[in-house]
Amino acid sequence: MSFFLDNWMLFAVALASGGMLLWPTLTTGGGAAGVNPAEAVQLINREKAVVVDVCSAEEFAAGHVTGAKNVPLGELEAKLAGTVKNKTLPLVLVCASGARSKRAVAIAKGLGYENARSLTGGMGAWRAASLPVEKA
């Protein structure tokens, strides 16, 4: 017991560094639910991922990922199964900033789409990466 009392500072540093290492994993849900634009392009090209934009129709018309399907977040639970029939394909969910698409991932996973991921940073990150944008 005296060893712990004599070296309490070392234990505090060890706990703090361990907490800092775990923090990103805890705050992003393990990291599996988000992809950056480059990873999204790889999923689309290599694994035939389906891109679903969860923005409103107006936002979708203003600009979206080329080939994306529009299913607004409020209608996702009712319309996703009709839009994407193959639940084994990777699903990349996109919105303007990435906040709505994170919620959409939870809905999609609840519907059985286990390979659903959110585009981190949304359309802003997509445009910043100079990737193609389509307007309806």
Sequence and secondary structure as in RCSB ss.txt:
>XXXX:A:sequence
MSFFLDNWMLFAVALASGGMLLWPTLTTGGGAAGVNPAEAVQLINREKAVVVDVCSAEEFAAGHVTGAKNVPLGE
LEAKLAGTVKNKTLPLVLVCASGARSKRAVAIAKGLGYENARSLTGGMGAWRAASLPVEKA
>XXXX:A:secstr
 HHHHHTHHHHHHHHHHHHHHHHHHHHTTTSTTEE HHHHHHHHHHH  EEEE S HHHHHH EETT EE  GGG
HHHHHHHH   TTS EEEE SSSHHHHHHHHHHHHTT TTEEEETTHHHHHHHTT  EE  
